Amino acid sequence: MHYKIAGLFIILYTFSSYALGEECYRSADADTPSKRFKNNDSGVVLDTKTGLTWTRCPLGMQWDKKSCQNVPDRMDWNDAHSTITRLNNQQGGYIGSSNWRLPTLEELGSLVESKCYDPAINSEIFPNTPHTGFWTSTLGKYARQGAWLVYFRNGSRYIGNKEYEWAIRLVRK
């Protein structure tokens, strides 16, 4: 009888964890603790470890002072650069700045929270981050048509074809 109850508990816990989203190993020290980021409620955060300022939401999603709403835009690598240039050149820039860019692989990789998955990022600082790949500005060394991505479902990094569409998170120094 105890085995049936324990088995039912495990099944329910597993299902509810999957349905609720992000899973984190609580016993491990965080790679990206919330105290590392300075938040000003404008939709950006300053990473005090790296000195980089990040958009809290991917392009296409809107910050409502609590979370990121809607769905992220997905675009190929060249369209991402064109879009960022357009945003920077508009009156007042984007979110008050005109020096946004795609992060390097190292920069975007610094947001990966290795103790979490689905997504592998600090969800308190970057809420509703989609479990998908995000473009970086880092080109593939041997693949002319490739650029590096960070896949926030599990934090992995890989080279993607620049013609495919992925999400974008902006950064500035």
TITOR-712231 format. One line per 2 residues: their letters; for each residue x, z, y negated of N, C-alpha, C. Coordinates in Angstrom, 1 decimal, decimal comma. Each point is the difference from the previous one (the first is absolute). Layout:
N
A	X/Z/Y/X/Z/Y/X/Z/Y ~ ...
This chain:
173
MH	0,8/0,0/1,2/-0,8/0,0/-1,2/0,9/0,0/-1,3 ~ 1,0/0,8/0,0/0,9/0,1/-1,1/0,7/-1,4/-0,3
YK	0,3/-0,7/1,1/0,6/-1,3/-0,1/-0,9/-1,0/-0,7 ~ -1,3/0,1/0,3/-1,0/-0,9/-0,6/-0,1/0,3/-1,5
IA	-0,1/1,2/-0,4/-0,1/0,4/-1,4/1,3/-0,4/-0,7 ~ 1,2/0,3/0,6/1,2/-0,4/-0,7/0,1/-1,5/-0,1
GL	-0,4/-0,8/1,0/0,0/-1,4/-0,1/-0,9/-0,5/-1,0 ~ -1,2/0,5/-0,1/-1,0/-0,4/-1,1/0,6/0,3/-1,4
FI	0,6/1,2/-0,1/0,6/0,3/-1,3/1,1/-1,0/-0,4 ~ 0,9/-0,4/1,0/1,0/-0,9/-0,3/-0,6/-1,4/-0,4
IL	-1,0/-0,4/0,7/-0,6/-1,3/-0,4/-0,6/0,1/-1,3 ~ -0,8/1,0/-0,4/-0,6/0,1/-1,3/1,0/0,2/-1,1
YT	1,1/0,7/0,3/1,0/0,2/-1,0/0,7/-1,4/-0,3 ~ 0,3/-0,7/1,1/0,7/-1,3/-0,2/-0,9/-0,9/-0,8
FS	-1,3/-0,1/0,4/-0,9/-0,9/-0,7/-0,1/0,4/-1,5 ~ -0,2/1,2/-0,2/-0,3/0,5/-1,4/1,3/-0,3/-0,8
SY	1,2/0,2/0,5/1,2/-0,2/-0,7/0,2/-1,5/-0,4 ~ -0,4/-0,8/1,0/0,1/-1,5/-0,3/-1,0/-0,4/-1,1
AL	-1,2/0,6/0,1/-1,0/-0,4/-1,0/0,3/0,5/-1,3 ~ 0,7/1,2/-0,1/0,3/0,6/-1,3/1,2/-0,7/-0,7
GE	0,8/-0,7/0,7/1,1/-0,7/-0,6/1,3/0,7/0,3 ~ 0,8/0,1/-1,1/1,4/0,5/0,1/0,2/1,1/0,9
EC	1,1/-0,1/0,8/0,4/1,1/0,9/1,4/0,4/-0,4 ~ 0,3/1,3/-0,2/1,3/0,5/-0,3/0,4/1,1/0,9
YR	1,3/0,0/0,3/0,6/1,1/0,8/0,2/1,2/-0,9 ~ -0,7/1,0/0,0/0,1/1,1/-0,9/1,2/0,8/0,2
SA	0,6/0,0/1,1/1,2/0,8/0,2/1,3/-0,6/-0,6 ~ -0,1/-1,2/-0,3/1,2/-0,7/-0,6/0,0/0,2/-1,5
DA	1,2/0,0/-0,6/0,2/0,0/-1,4/-0,3/-1,4/-0,5 ~ -0,8/0,0/-1,1/-0,4/-1,3/-0,6/1,2/-0,7/-0,6
DT	0,1/-1,4/0,2/1,0/-0,8/-0,7/-0,4/-0,2/-1,5 ~ -1,3/0,0/-0,2/-0,5/-0,3/-1,4/-1,0/1,1/-0,4
PS	0,5/1,2/-0,2/-1,0/1,1/-0,3/-0,6/-0,3/-1,4 ~ -1,2/0,5/-0,1/-0,8/-0,3/-1,3/0,7/0,6/-1,2
KR	0,8/1,1/0,1/0,7/0,6/-1,1/1,1/-0,9/-0,5 ~ 0,4/-1,0/0,7/1,0/-1,0/-0,4/-0,5/-1,0/-1,0
FK	-1,3/-0,1/-0,2/-0,7/-1,0/-0,9/-0,6/0,7/-1,1 ~ 0,2/-0,5/-1,2/-0,6/0,5/-1,2/-1,2/-1,0/-0,4
NN	-1,2/0,6/0,0/-1,2/-0,7/-0,2/-0,6/0,2/-1,4 ~ -0,4/-1,1/-0,6/-0,6/0,1/-1,3/-1,4/-0,5/-0,1
DS	-0,6/-0,2/1,2/-1,4/-0,4/0,1/-0,4/-1,4/-0,6 ~ 1,1/-0,8/-0,4/-0,3/-1,3/-0,5/0,1/-1,1/1,0
GV	0,2/0,4/1,2/0,1/-1,0/1,1/1,4/-0,3/0,4 ~ 1,0/0,7/-0,6/1,4/-0,1/0,4/0,6/1,4/0,3
VL	1,0/0,0/0,7/0,8/1,2/0,3/1,5/-0,3/-0,1 ~ 0,7/1,1/-0,5/1,4/-0,1/-0,1/0,6/0,7/1,2
DT	0,9/-0,7/0,7/0,7/0,6/1,2/1,2/0,6/-0,6 ~ 0,0/1,4/-0,1/1,1/0,7/-0,6/1,3/-0,1/0,8
KT	0,0/-0,4/1,2/1,2/-0,2/0,8/0,7/-1,3/-0,3 ~ -0,8/-1,1/-0,2/0,6/-1,3/-0,2/0,0/-0,4/-1,5
GL	-0,9/0,6/-0,8/-0,1/-0,4/-1,4/-0,9/-1,2/-0,1 ~ -0,7/-0,4/1,0/-0,9/-1,2/0,0/-1,4/0,4/-0,3
TW	-0,7/-0,8/-0,7/-1,4/0,2/-0,3/-0,8/-1,0/0,8 ~ -1,0/0,5/0,8/-0,8/-0,8/0,9/-1,4/-0,1/-0,4
TR	-0,7/-1,1/0,3/-1,4/0,0/-0,1/-0,6/0,7/1,2 ~ -1,0/0,9/-0,3/-0,6/0,7/1,1/-0,8/-0,9/1,0
CP	-0,5/-1,0/-0,6/-0,9/-0,9/0,8/0,7/-1,4/0,1 ~ -0,2/-0,7/1,1/0,5/-1,3/0,1/-0,8/-0,9/-0,9
LG	0,6/-1,2/-0,4/-0,8/-0,9/-0,9/-1,3/-0,3/0,7 ~ -1,0/-0,1/-0,9/-1,4/-0,3/0,5/-0,8/1,3/0,2
MQ	0,6/1,1/0,2/-0,7/1,3/0,1/0,1/0,7/-1,4 ~ -1,0/0,8/-0,3/-0,1/0,7/-1,3/0,1/1,5/0,2
WD	0,7/0,6/-0,9/0,2/1,5/0,0/-1,2/0,6/-0,8 ~ -0,7/0,9/0,7/-1,1/0,7/-0,7/0,3/1,4/-0,3
KK	1,2/0,4/-0,2/0,5/1,3/-0,3/0,0/1,0/1,2 ~ -0,5/-0,6/1,2/0,0/0,8/1,2/0,6/-0,8/1,2
SC	-0,3/-1,3/0,0/0,3/-0,8/1,1/0,1/-1,5/-0,4 ~ 0,4/-0,8/1,0/0,0/-1,4/-0,2/-1,2/-0,6/0,6
QN	-0,7/-0,8/-0,8/-1,3/-0,6/0,5/0,1/-1,5/0,1 ~ -0,9/-0,6/0,8/-0,1/-1,4/0,2/1,0/-0,4/1,1
VP	0,3/-1,3/0,0/1,0/-0,5/1,1/1,2/-0,6/-0,8 ~ 1,1/0,0/0,7/1,2/-0,5/-0,6/0,0/-1,6/-0,1
DR	0,6/-0,5/-1,0/0,2/-1,5/0,0/1,1/-0,3/1,0 ~ -0,1/-1,1/0,6/1,1/-0,5/0,9/0,4/-1,3/-0,5
MD	1,3/-0,2/-0,1/0,5/-1,3/-0,5/1,4/-0,3/0,6 ~ 0,3/-1,3/0,0/1,3/-0,3/0,5/1,1/0,4/-0,9
WN	1,2/-0,1/0,4/1,2/0,6/-0,8/0,1/-0,6/-1,3 ~ -0,1/-1,4/-0,1/0,1/-0,6/-1,3/-1,1/0,3/-0,9
DA	-1,2/0,1/0,5/-1,2/0,3/-0,8/0,2/1,5/-0,5 ~ 0,6/0,8/0,8/0,2/1,4/-0,4/0,9/0,1/-1,3
HS	1,0/-0,8/0,0/0,9/0,0/-1,2/-0,7/-0,6/-1,2 ~ -0,8/-1,1/0,2/-0,7/-0,6/-1,1/-1,0/1,0/-0,6
TI	-0,7/0,7/0,9/-1,0/1,0/-0,4/0,6/1,1/-0,8 ~ 1,2/0,5/0,4/0,7/1,1/-0,7/0,4/-0,5/-1,3
TR	0,5/-1,2/-0,1/0,4/-0,6/-1,3/-1,2/0,0/-1,0 ~ -1,1/-0,5/0,5/-1,2/-0,1/-0,8/-0,5/1,4/-0,4
LN	0,0/0,9/0,8/-0,4/1,4/-0,3/1,0/0,6/-1,1 ~ 1,3/-0,2/0,2/0,9/0,5/-1,0/-0,1/-0,7/-1,4
NQ	-0,4/-1,2/0,0/-0,1/-0,8/-1,2/-1,3/0,2/-0,8 ~ -1,0/0,6/0,7/-1,3/0,2/-0,7/0,2/1,0/-1,1
QG	-0,9/0,0/-1,0/0,0/1,0/-1,1/0,0/1,4/0,5 ~ 1,0/0,7/-0,3/0,2/1,4/0,4/0,6/0,2/1,4
GY	0,3/-1,1/0,6/0,6/0,1/1,4/-1,1/0,4/1,0 ~ 0,5/0,5/1,1/-0,9/0,5/1,1/0,2/1,5/0,1
IG	-1,1/0,7/-0,1/0,0/1,5/0,0/1,0/0,5/-1,1 ~ 0,0/-0,7/-1,1/0,8/0,5/-1,2/1,5/-0,4/0,1
SS	0,4/-0,8/0,9/1,4/-0,4/0,1/0,1/-1,5/0,3 ~ 1,1/-0,5/-0,4/0,3/-1,5/0,2/1,2/-0,2/0,8
NW	0,5/0,9/0,8/1,2/-0,2/0,8/-0,3/0,3/1,5 ~ -1,2/-0,3/0,5/-0,3/0,2/1,4/0,7/-1,1/0,8
RL	0,3/0,3/1,3/0,6/-1,0/0,9/-0,3/0,4/1,4 ~ 0,3/-0,9/0,9/0,0/0,4/1,5/1,2/0,9/0,2
PT	-0,2/1,0/0,9/1,1/0,9/0,3/0,9/-0,7/1,0 ~ 1,3/0,5/0,0/0,9/-0,5/1,1/-0,5/0,7/1,3
LE	0,6/-0,5/1,1/-0,3/0,6/1,3/0,4/1,5/0,0 ~ 1,1/0,3/-0,5/0,5/1,4/-0,1/-1,0/0,9/-0,8
EL	-0,4/-0,5/-1,2/-0,9/0,7/-0,8/-1,4/0,3/0,7 ~ -0,6/-1,1/0,5/-1,3/0,2/0,6/0,1/0,8/1,3
GS	1,1/-0,2/0,7/0,3/0,9/1,2/0,1/1,4/-0,3 ~ 0,4/0,4/-1,3/0,1/1,4/-0,4/-1,4/0,7/0,0
LV	-1,1/-0,8/0,0/-1,3/0,6/0,0/-0,5/0,3/1,4 ~ 0,6/-0,5/1,0/-0,4/0,2/1,4/0,1/1,5/0,4
ES	-1,1/0,5/0,5/-0,1/1,4/0,5/0,1/-0,1/1,5 ~ 1,2/0,3/0,5/0,2/-0,2/1,5/-0,8/1,0/0,8
KC	-0,5/1,0/-0,5/-0,8/1,0/0,8/-1,5/-0,4/0,0 ~ -0,3/-1,1/-0,7/-1,4/-0,5/0,0/-0,2/-1,4/0,5
YD	-1,2/-0,3/0,4/-0,3/-1,4/0,4/-1,4/-0,3/-0,3 ~ -0,4/-1,2/-0,2/-1,3/-0,5/-0,3/-0,6/0,6/-1,3
PA	0,7/0,0/-1,1/1,2/-0,7/-0,3/1,2/1,0/0,0 ~ 1,2/-0,6/0,0/1,3/0,7/0,0/0,4/0,2/-1,5
IN	-0,8/0,7/-0,8/0,3/0,3/-1,4/-0,7/1,3/-0,4 ~ 0,5/0,6/-1,0/-0,7/1,2/-0,5/-1,3/-0,4/-0,6
SE	-1,1/0,3/0,7/-1,3/-0,4/-0,4/-0,6/0,9/-1,2 ~ 0,6/1,1/-0,3/-0,4/0,7/-1,1/0,5/-0,7/-1,3
IF	1,1/-0,6/0,0/0,6/-0,7/-1,1/-0,5/-1,4/-0,1 ~ 0,0/-0,7/1,2/-0,4/-1,4/0,1/-1,3/-0,1/0,9
PN	-1,1/0,5/-0,5/-1,3/0,0/0,8/-0,5/-1,4/0,4 ~ -0,6/0,0/1,1/-0,7/-1,2/0,5/1,0/-1,2/0,2
TP	1,3/0,3/0,2/0,9/-1,1/0,2/-0,4/-0,8/1,3 ~ -0,2/-1,3/-0,1/-0,3/-0,7/1,2/1,1/-0,1/1,0
HT	-0,4/0,0/1,3/0,9/-0,1/1,1/0,5/-1,4/0,2 ~ 0,8/-0,5/-0,9/0,4/-1,4/0,0/1,4/-0,1/-0,5
GF	0,5/-1,2/-0,1/1,3/-0,3/-0,5/0,0/-0,2/-1,5 ~ 1,0/0,5/-0,7/0,2/-0,2/-1,4/1,3/-0,7/-0,3
WT	-0,1/-1,0/-0,9/1,2/-0,8/-0,3/1,0/0,8/-0,8 ~ 1,3/-0,4/0,2/1,1/0,5/-0,8/0,7/-1,2/-0,6
ST	0,8/0,2/-0,9/0,8/-1,1/-0,7/1,2/-0,4/0,9 ~ 0,3/0,7/1,1/1,2/-0,2/0,8/-0,2/-1,2/0,9
LG	0,8/-1,0/-0,2/-0,1/-1,2/0,9/0,7/0,2/1,3 ~ -0,5/-0,8/1,0/0,7/0,0/1,3/1,3/-0,6/-0,1
KY	1,0/0,6/0,6/1,4/-0,5/-0,1/0,1/-1,4/0,7 ~ -0,6/-0,2/1,1/0,2/-1,3/0,7/-1,3/-0,9/0,0
AR	-1,1/0,6/-0,4/-1,2/-0,8/0,0/-0,4/-0,4/-1,4 ~ 0,2/-1,2/-0,3/-0,3/-0,5/-1,4/-1,5/0,2/-0,4
QG	-0,9/0,0/0,9/-1,4/0,1/-0,3/-0,4/1,5/0,2 ~ 0,9/0,9/0,2/-0,4/1,4/0,3/0,4/1,0/-1,1
AW	-0,8/1,0/-0,1/0,2/1,1/-0,9/-0,4/1,3/0,7 ~ 0,6/1,1/-0,3/-0,2/1,3/0,7/-1,3/0,6/-0,4
LV	-0,7/0,6/1,0/-1,2/0,7/-0,2/0,1/1,4/0,5 ~ -0,8/1,0/-0,5/-0,1/1,3/0,6/-1,4/0,1/0,5
YF	-0,2/0,3/1,2/-1,3/0,1/0,7/-0,4/1,4/0,0 ~ -1,0/0,4/-0,8/-0,3/1,4/-0,2/-0,9/0,6/1,1
RN	-0,4/-0,8/1,0/-0,7/0,6/1,1/1,0/1,0/0,7 ~ 1,2/-0,4/0,2/1,0/0,8/0,7/1,3/0,2/-0,7
GS	0,2/-0,7/-1,2/1,2/0,1/-0,7/1,1/-0,9/0,3 ~ -0,3/-1,0/0,9/1,0/-0,9/0,5/0,3/-1,0/-1,1
RY	1,2/-0,7/0,1/0,4/-1,0/-0,9/0,3/-1,3/0,8 ~ -0,4/-1,1/-0,6/0,3/-1,2/0,7/0,0/-1,2/-1,0
IG	0,5/-1,1/0,4/0,0/-1,2/-0,8/-1,3/-0,8/0,2 ~ -0,7/-0,4/-1,0/-1,2/-0,8/0,1/0,2/-1,3/-0,7
NK	-0,8/-1,0/0,4/0,0/-1,3/-0,6/-0,6/0,1/-1,4 ~ 0,7/-0,5/-1,0/-0,4/0,1/-1,4/-1,3/-0,7/-0,3
EY	-0,5/-0,8/0,9/-1,2/-0,7/-0,2/-1,2/0,8/0,5 ~ 0,2/1,1/0,7/-1,1/0,8/0,5/-0,4/1,0/-1,1
EW	-1,2/0,5/0,1/-0,5/0,9/-1,0/0,0/1,4/0,4 ~ 0,6/0,9/-0,9/0,2/1,4/0,3/-0,4/0,7/-1,3
AI	-0,1/1,3/0,1/-0,3/0,9/-1,2/1,2/0,2/-0,9 ~ -0,2/0,5/-1,2/1,0/0,2/-1,0/-0,1/1,4/-0,6
RL	1,0/0,8/-0,1/0,1/1,2/-0,8/1,1/-0,2/-1,0 ~ -0,3/0,3/-1,2/1,0/-0,3/-1,1/0,8/1,2/-0,3
VR	1,2/-0,3/-0,6/1,0/1,1/-0,3/0,6/-0,4/-1,3 ~ 0,6/1,0/-0,7/0,8/-0,3/-1,2/1,0/1,2/-0,2
K	1,1/-0,3/-0,6/1,0/1,1/-0,3/-0,3/0,7/-1,3
